[in-house]
Amino acid sequence: MEALLLWLGRAVGSGGLLVCIVAVATRLTGKHYLAGFELLTLLQGGMAALVAGCFLLLLALGGRGGDGGTGPYRGR
């Protein structure tokens, strides 16, 4: 399960980063629309994908170990 979460987090985050880069590069050329979408909409979608990727990676990180992700310092 952790491997799937890691893979999904990396894929979603990389896709979001790619969308953000394309949106910014296209906007710097002076265009406001790309493929019928306003570039700010694409930028927001890219940022949402980055955040979703971060949450998936956080889920994978929290589930590591045999103690269910509670860690050695729980209860201190």
The first five atom37 places (N, CA, C, CB, O) and aatype in JSON, in Angstrom:
{
  "aatype": [12, 6, 0, 10, 10, 10, 17, 10, 7, 1, 0, 19, 7, 15, 7, 7, 10, 10, 19, 4, 9, 19, 0, 19, 0, 16, 1, 10, 16, 7, 11, 8, 18, 10, 0, 7, 13, 6, 10, 10, 16, 10, 10, 5, 7, 7, 12, 0, 0, 10, 19, 0, 7, 4, 13, 10, 10, 10, 10, 0, 10, 7, 7, 1, 7, 7, 3, 7, 7, 16, 7, 14, 18, 1, 7, 1],
  "atom_mask": [
    [1, 1, 1, 1, 1],
    [1, 1, 1, 1, 1],
    [1, 1, 1, 1, 1],
    [1, 1, 1, 1, 1],
    [1, 1, 1, 1, 1],
    [1, 1, 1, 1, 1],
    [1, 1, 1, 1, 1],
    [1, 1, 1, 1, 1],
    [1, 1, 1, 0, 1],
    [1, 1, 1, 1, 1],
    [1, 1, 1, 1, 1],
    [1, 1, 1, 1, 1],
    [1, 1, 1, 0, 1],
    [1, 1, 1, 1, 1],
    [1, 1, 1, 0, 1],
    [1, 1, 1, 0, 1],
    [1, 1, 1, 1, 1],
    [1, 1, 1, 1, 1],
    [1, 1, 1, 1, 1],
    [1, 1, 1, 1, 1],
    [1, 1, 1, 1, 1],
    [1, 1, 1, 1, 1],
    [1, 1, 1, 1, 1],
    [1, 1, 1, 1, 1],
    [1, 1, 1, 1, 1],
    [1, 1, 1, 1, 1],
    [1, 1, 1, 1, 1],
    [1, 1, 1, 1, 1],
    [1, 1, 1, 1, 1],
    [1, 1, 1, 0, 1],
    [1, 1, 1, 1, 1],
    [1, 1, 1, 1, 1],
    [1, 1, 1, 1, 1],
    [1, 1, 1, 1, 1],
    [1, 1, 1, 1, 1],
    [1, 1, 1, 0, 1],
    [1, 1, 1, 1, 1],
    [1, 1, 1, 1, 1],
    [1, 1, 1, 1, 1],
    [1, 1, 1, 1, 1],
    [1, 1, 1, 1, 1],
    [1, 1, 1, 1, 1],
    [1, 1, 1, 1, 1],
    [1, 1, 1, 1, 1],
    [1, 1, 1, 0, 1],
    [1, 1, 1, 0, 1],
    [1, 1, 1, 1, 1],
    [1, 1, 1, 1, 1],
    [1, 1, 1, 1, 1],
    [1, 1, 1, 1, 1],
    [1, 1, 1, 1, 1],
    [1, 1, 1, 1, 1],
    [1, 1, 1, 0, 1],
    [1, 1, 1, 1, 1],
    [1, 1, 1, 1, 1],
    [1, 1, 1, 1, 1],
    [1, 1, 1, 1, 1],
    [1, 1, 1, 1, 1],
    [1, 1, 1, 1, 1],
    [1, 1, 1, 1, 1],
    [1, 1, 1, 1, 1],
    [1, 1, 1, 0, 1],
    [1, 1, 1, 0, 1],
    [1, 1, 1, 1, 1],
    [1, 1, 1, 0, 1],
    [1, 1, 1, 0, 1],
    [1, 1, 1, 1, 1],
    [1, 1, 1, 0, 1],
    [1, 1, 1, 0, 1],
    [1, 1, 1, 1, 1],
    [1, 1, 1, 0, 1],
    [1, 1, 1, 1, 1],
    [1, 1, 1, 1, 1],
    [1, 1, 1, 1, 1],
    [1, 1, 1, 0, 1],
    [1, 1, 1, 1, 1]
  ],
  "atom_positions": [
    [[0.82, -1.19, 0.0], [0.0, 0.0, 0.0], [0.87, 1.25, 0.0], [-0.94, 0.0, 1.2], [0.56, 2.23, -0.68]],
    [[1.96, 1.21, 0.77], [2.83, 2.38, 0.82], [3.46, 2.65, -0.53], [3.91, 2.19, 1.88], [3.63, 3.8, -0.92]],
    [[3.82, 1.58, -1.24], [4.43, 1.75, -2.56], [3.43, 2.4, -3.52], [4.9, 0.39, -3.13], [3.82, 3.24, -4.34]],
    [[2.17, 2.04, -3.43], [1.15, 2.64, -4.28], [0.96, 4.11, -3.95], [-0.19, 1.89, -4.12], [0.86, 4.95, -4.85]],
    [[0.93, 4.43, -2.66], [0.79, 5.83, -2.26], [1.99, 6.66, -2.69], [0.61, 5.94, -0.75], [1.83, 7.8, -3.14]],
    [[3.18, 6.09, -2.56], [4.38, 6.8, -3.03], [4.33, 7.05, -4.52], [5.64, 6.01, -2.68], [4.62, 8.15, -4.99]],
    [[3.96, 6.01, -5.28], [3.89, 6.14, -6.73], [2.83, 7.16, -7.14], [3.58, 4.78, -7.36], [3.09, 8.01, -7.99]],
    [[1.65, 7.09, -6.53], [0.58, 8.04, -6.85], [0.96, 9.47, -6.46], [-0.72, 7.63, -6.14], [0.71, 10.41, -7.21]],
    [[1.56, 9.63, -5.28], [1.96, 10.96, -4.85], [2.98, 11.59, -5.78], [0.0, 0.0, 0.0], [2.88, 12.77, -6.11]],
    [[3.95, 10.8, -6.19], [4.96, 11.32, -7.12], [4.35, 11.64, -8.48], [6.1, 10.32, -7.28], [4.68, 12.66, -9.07]],
    [[3.47, 10.77, -8.97], [2.87, 10.99, -10.28], [1.96, 12.21, -10.29], [2.08, 9.76, -10.71], [2.03, 13.04, -11.2]],
    [[1.1, 12.32, -9.27], [0.18, 13.46, -9.2], [0.95, 14.76, -9.0], [-0.85, 13.26, -8.06], [0.64, 15.77, -9.63]],
    [[1.95, 14.74, -8.12], [2.75, 15.93, -7.89], [3.54, 16.35, -9.11], [0.0, 0.0, 0.0], [3.65, 17.54, -9.41]],
    [[4.11, 15.39, -9.81], [4.87, 15.71, -11.03], [3.96, 16.26, -12.12], [5.6, 14.46, -11.55], [4.32, 17.2, -12.82]],
    [[2.78, 15.68, -12.24], [1.81, 16.21, -13.21], [1.38, 17.62, -12.87], [0.0, 0.0, 0.0], [1.25, 18.46, -13.76]],
    [[1.16, 17.88, -11.59], [0.8, 19.23, -11.17], [1.9, 20.24, -11.42], [0.0, 0.0, 0.0], [1.64, 21.37, -11.84]],
    [[3.14, 19.83, -11.16], [4.27, 20.71, -11.42], [4.38, 21.01, -12.91], [5.57, 20.09, -10.9], [4.67, 22.14, -13.3]],
    [[4.17, 20.0, -13.74], [4.22, 20.19, -15.18], [3.14, 21.15, -15.66], [4.09, 18.85, -15.9], [3.4, 22.01, -16.5]],
    [[1.93, 21.02, -15.13], [0.83, 21.92, -15.5], [1.15, 23.35, -15.08], [-0.5, 21.46, -14.86], [0.9, 24.29, -15.84]],
    [[1.7, 23.52, -13.89], [2.08, 24.86, -13.41], [3.15, 25.48, -14.31], [2.58, 24.8, -11.97], [3.06, 26.66, -14.65]],
    [[4.15, 24.71, -14.67], [5.23, 25.22, -15.52], [4.69, 25.62, -16.88], [6.34, 24.16, -15.68], [5.06, 26.68, -17.41]],
    [[3.82, 24.8, -17.47], [3.24, 25.13, -18.77], [2.39, 26.38, -18.68], [2.4, 23.95, -19.29], [2.44, 27.24, -19.57]],
    [[1.59, 26.5, -17.62], [0.73, 27.68, -17.46], [1.55, 28.95, -17.31], [-0.19, 27.5, -16.25], [1.23, 29.97, -17.93]],
    [[2.6, 28.91, -16.52], [3.44, 30.09, -16.31], [4.2, 30.44, -17.58], [4.42, 29.87, -15.15], [4.29, 31.61, -17.96]],
    [[4.76, 29.43, -18.25], [5.52, 29.71, -19.47], [4.62, 30.28, -20.57], [6.2, 28.43, -19.98], [5.02, 31.18, -21.3]],
    [[3.41, 29.75, -20.68], [2.48, 30.26, -21.68], [2.05, 31.68, -21.35], [1.25, 29.35, -21.79], [1.91, 32.52, -22.25]],
    [[1.83, 31.96, -20.08], [1.43, 33.32, -19.68], [2.56, 34.31, -19.93], [1.03, 33.35, -18.19], [2.3, 35.46, -20.3]],
    [[3.79, 33.89, -19.75], [4.92, 34.79, -20.0], [5.07, 35.13, -21.48], [6.21, 34.16, -19.49], [5.68, 36.14, -21.82]],
    [[4.51, 34.3, -22.35], [4.54, 34.62, -23.78], [3.46, 35.62, -24.17], [4.37, 33.36, -24.6], [3.43, 36.1, -25.3]],
    [[2.56, 35.96, -23.24], [1.54, 36.97, -23.5], [0.15, 36.42, -23.77], [0.0, 0.0, 0.0], [-0.77, 37.19, -24.02]],
    [[-0.01, 35.12, -23.72], [-1.32, 34.52, -23.96], [-2.09, 34.42, -22.64], [-1.18, 33.12, -24.61], [-1.51, 34.32, -21.56]],
    [[-3.42, 34.43, -22.76], [-4.27, 34.31, -21.58], [-5.04, 32.99, -21.56], [-5.24, 35.46, -21.51], [-5.59, 32.61, -20.52]],
    [[-5.09, 32.3, -22.69], [-5.84, 31.05, -22.81], [-4.97, 29.97, -23.43], [-7.12, 31.26, -23.64], [-4.11, 30.25, -24.26]],
    [[-5.21, 28.73, -23.03], [-4.53, 27.57, -23.6], [-5.54, 26.44, -23.69], [-3.27, 27.15, -22.76], [-6.09, 26.0, -22.68]],
    [[-5.78, 25.98, -24.9], [-6.72, 24.88, -25.16], [-8.11, 25.2, -24.61], [-6.2, 23.57, -24.55], [-8.8, 24.3, -24.12]],
    [[-8.51, 26.44, -24.69], [-9.85, 26.84, -24.25], [-9.97, 27.11, -22.76], [0.0, 0.0, 0.0], [-11.06, 27.46, -22.29]],
    [[-8.91, 26.96, -22.02], [-8.93, 27.22, -20.58], [-8.14, 28.48, -20.28], [-8.36, 26.03, -19.79], [-7.1, 28.73, -20.88]],
    [[-8.65, 29.28, -19.34], [-7.88, 30.42, -18.88], [-6.66, 29.9, -18.1], [-8.76, 31.38, -17.99], [-6.75, 28.91, -17.37]],
    [[-5.54, 30.57, -18.28], [-4.29, 30.07, -17.68], [-4.33, 30.08, -16.16], [-3.12, 30.9, -18.16], [-3.69, 29.24, -15.53]],
    [[-5.06, 31.02, -15.56], [-5.17, 31.01, -14.1], [-5.9, 29.75, -13.61], [-5.91, 32.27, -13.61], [-5.59, 29.23, -12.54]],
    [[-6.85, 29.27, -14.39], [-7.55, 28.03, -14.04], [-6.59, 26.85, -14.1], [-8.75, 27.8, -14.98], [-6.59, 26.0, -13.21]],
    [[-5.76, 26.81, -15.14], [-4.77, 25.74, -15.23], [-3.75, 25.82, -14.1], [-4.06, 25.79, -16.58], [-3.34, 24.79, -13.56]],
    [[-3.35, 27.03, -13.74], [-2.4, 27.19, -12.64], [-3.0, 26.71, -11.32], [-1.98, 28.66, -12.52], [-2.33, 26.04, -10.54]],
    [[-4.26, 27.03, -11.08], [-4.92, 26.57, -9.86], [-5.07, 25.05, -9.85], [-6.3, 27.23, -9.71], [-4.91, 24.41, -8.81]],
    [[-5.36, 24.47, -11.0], [-5.45, 23.01, -11.09], [-4.1, 22.35, -10.83], [0.0, 0.0, 0.0], [-4.02, 21.32, -10.17]],
    [[-3.03, 22.96, -11.34], [-1.7, 22.45, -11.08], [-1.32, 22.53, -9.61], [0.0, 0.0, 0.0], [-0.72, 21.6, -9.06]],
    [[-1.68, 23.64, -8.98], [-1.39, 23.78, -7.54], [-2.19, 22.77, -6.73], [-1.69, 25.21, -7.06], [-1.69, 22.23, -5.74]],
    [[-3.44, 22.53, -7.13], [-4.26, 21.54, -6.42], [-3.65, 20.14, -6.57], [-5.71, 21.55, -6.97], [-3.66, 19.36, -5.62]],
    [[-3.12, 19.83, -7.75], [-2.48, 18.54, -7.95], [-1.21, 18.42, -7.11], [-2.16, 18.32, -9.44], [-0.91, 17.35, -6.58]],
    [[-0.46, 19.5, -6.99], [0.73, 19.49, -6.14], [0.36, 19.22, -4.68], [1.48, 20.83, -6.25], [1.01, 18.43, -4.0]],
    [[-0.69, 19.87, -4.2], [-1.13, 19.66, -2.83], [-1.63, 18.22, -2.63], [-2.25, 20.67, -2.46], [-1.33, 17.6, -1.61]],
    [[-2.37, 17.71, -3.6], [-2.85, 16.33, -3.51], [-1.67, 15.35, -3.48], [-3.79, 16.0, -4.69], [-1.69, 14.36, -2.74]],
    [[-0.65, 15.61, -4.28], [0.54, 14.77, -4.26], [1.25, 14.82, -2.92], [0.0, 0.0, 0.0], [1.73, 13.8, -2.43]],
    [[1.31, 16.0, -2.33], [1.92, 16.13, -1.0], [1.14, 15.34, 0.05], [2.0, 17.6, -0.58], [1.74, 14.7, 0.9]],
    [[-0.19, 15.39, -0.01], [-1.0, 14.63, 0.94], [-0.81, 13.13, 0.77], [-2.47, 14.99, 0.78], [-0.75, 12.39, 1.75]],
    [[-0.72, 12.68, -0.48], [-0.49, 11.25, -0.71], [0.87, 10.81, -0.17], [-0.59, 10.93, -2.21], [1.0, 9.74, 0.42]],
    [[1.89, 11.63, -0.38], [3.2, 11.3, 0.16], [3.21, 11.34, 1.68], [4.26, 12.26, -0.39], [3.89, 10.54, 2.33]],
    [[2.45, 12.26, 2.26], [2.34, 12.32, 3.71], [1.64, 11.09, 4.26], [1.58, 13.58, 4.13], [2.02, 10.57, 5.31]],
    [[0.62, 10.62, 3.56], [-0.05, 9.39, 3.97], [0.91, 8.21, 3.93], [-1.25, 9.11, 3.06], [0.92, 7.38, 4.84]],
    [[1.73, 8.14, 2.88], [2.7, 7.06, 2.77], [3.73, 7.15, 3.9], [3.41, 7.1, 1.41], [4.12, 6.13, 4.46]],
    [[4.15, 8.36, 4.23], [5.14, 8.55, 5.29], [4.55, 8.19, 6.65], [5.63, 10.01, 5.3], [5.24, 7.62, 7.49]],
    [[3.28, 8.52, 6.87], [2.64, 8.24, 8.14], [2.39, 6.77, 8.38], [0.0, 0.0, 0.0], [2.25, 6.35, 9.53]],
    [[2.32, 5.97, 7.32], [2.02, 4.56, 7.47], [3.25, 3.68, 7.56], [0.0, 0.0, 0.0], [3.11, 2.46, 7.59]],
    [[4.43, 4.25, 7.62], [5.66, 3.44, 7.65], [5.85, 2.78, 9.0], [6.88, 4.31, 7.31], [5.45, 3.32, 10.03]],
    [[6.46, 1.63, 8.98], [6.77, 0.92, 10.22], [5.65, -0.03, 10.62], [0.0, 0.0, 0.0], [4.54, 0.03, 10.09]],
    [[5.95, -0.89, 11.56], [4.99, -1.88, 12.02], [4.02, -1.37, 13.06], [0.0, 0.0, 0.0], [3.07, -2.07, 13.42]],
    [[4.23, -0.16, 13.55], [3.36, 0.37, 14.59], [2.25, 1.24, 14.03], [4.17, 1.17, 15.58], [1.61, 1.97, 14.78]],
    [[2.0, 1.17, 12.74], [0.89, 1.92, 12.15], [1.17, 3.38, 11.99], [0.0, 0.0, 0.0], [0.24, 4.18, 11.85]],
    [[2.42, 3.77, 12.01], [2.76, 5.17, 11.82], [2.73, 6.0, 13.08], [0.0, 0.0, 0.0], [2.84, 7.23, 13.02]],
    [[2.58, 5.34, 14.25], [2.49, 6.11, 15.48], [3.85, 6.63, 15.91], [1.88, 5.26, 16.59], [3.94, 7.67, 16.58]],
    [[4.92, 5.93, 15.55], [6.25, 6.4, 15.87], [6.67, 6.07, 17.28], [0.0, 0.0, 0.0], [5.83, 5.69, 18.1]],
    [[7.94, 6.21, 17.58], [8.44, 5.85, 18.9], [8.14, 6.87, 19.99], [9.91, 5.63, 18.82], [8.35, 6.59, 21.17]],
    [[7.68, 8.05, 19.62], [7.5, 9.12, 20.62], [6.06, 9.38, 20.98], [8.11, 10.4, 20.11], [5.75, 10.36, 21.65]],
    [[5.16, 8.5, 20.53], [3.75, 8.69, 20.86], [3.53, 8.48, 22.36], [2.87, 7.72, 20.03], [4.01, 7.51, 22.94]],
    [[2.8, 9.37, 22.95], [2.48, 9.25, 24.37], [3.49, 9.93, 25.27], [0.0, 0.0, 0.0], [3.37, 9.87, 26.5]],
    [[4.47, 10.58, 24.7], [5.47, 11.27, 25.54], [5.08, 12.7, 25.73], [6.88, 11.19, 24.94], [5.78, 13.45, 26.4]]
  ]
}
